[in-house]
Amino acid sequence: MDIDEFRATLQGVEPPANLGMALHALWWDRQGDWERAHECVQASESDPASVWVHAYLHRKEGDLSNAAYWYRRAGQPVATGKLDAEWESITESLLAG
């Protein structure tokens, strides 16, 4: 699946079942459901992709110290750009595998 196909799934009521929890979290986040997105990443904290999305979600929430912790755990630099650009970048990276 590429990012355009992923975006097309946003018209549905549930994320595609064949995607991992990190992509489910990004799907729910794009639907405006931060809580559900956060539940997804909390359910898979051993997955590096979920840890990265967890960092993004706390940055979006405005909890920058917690976000920094999750970025460190993910081995990713702390993002400082626009949130939409970060969502795109993470989504594309995870879809690329």
N, C-alpha and C positions, 0 to 999 in steps of 0.2 A: 504494500500500500504506500502511496506517496502522499504528500501533504494535501494536495488538492482532493484526493479521494477521502482522506481523513476529514477534511473540512466538510465534505459532502455528507458524512455520517452525522454531522451536527444537526441535521434536519430531523434525525430520528429521536426516539424517546429514551434510548439506552445506548451506551457505547458498544461497538462490535465486540462480541464475546471472545474473538481470537486475539485480542490485544492484551498486553500485560497491564498490571495495575498502574504503572507509571503513566501509560498512555490513557488509561481510564481516568486517572486523576486529571490529566490535561484536558480530556474531553469534558469532564464535569466542571472544571474551572471555566472553560469557554462557555459553558451553559449558564454560568453565573452562580454555581453551587459550590462555593469554597469549602463548606463543611464536608460535603460528600467527597470532594477532591482530597481533602485532608484525611478523611477516613481511609481512602484507597492507599495513600502512601504510608499511613501508620500501619496498615495491615501487611505491608511488605518492606519493612525497614531494613532487611538484610540485602535487598536488591539495590545496587548502586544507582540504577536509573530512578528508582523511587526516592532515594535519598536526595538526588539532584532536584527532582520535582518538589520534594518537601522543602528544600531551600528556597526555591522560587515562590512557593505558596506563602511561606513566612515573610519573604520580602514583599510580596503583594499585600499581605496583611499589615505591613508596616512594622513588624517585629524584626528589626534589622540585626540585633544581636543574636537572636535565635536563628535567623536566616544564615548569618555568618558561620555559626556552628555547623549547620547542615551542609553548607558549601564546602567547608573543610572536610567533613565526613565523606562527601561525594568526590573529593579531590578536584573540585572545580574552583575557578577564581570567583570571588564575590562579584556578582553582576551589578552594574551601575547604570546601564542604559535603560531604554524604555521597556516597560513590562511586556508590551505586545511583541516587541522584537525578541525578547528573551523566550517568550512562549513559542514563537515561530522557530527559533534556533533549537530549543530543546526538542520540540516535536519533530523537526526534520532529522535531528541527530538520532533520536530513538527509532524513528521509522526506518532509517537507513541501516539500523542494526548494529 
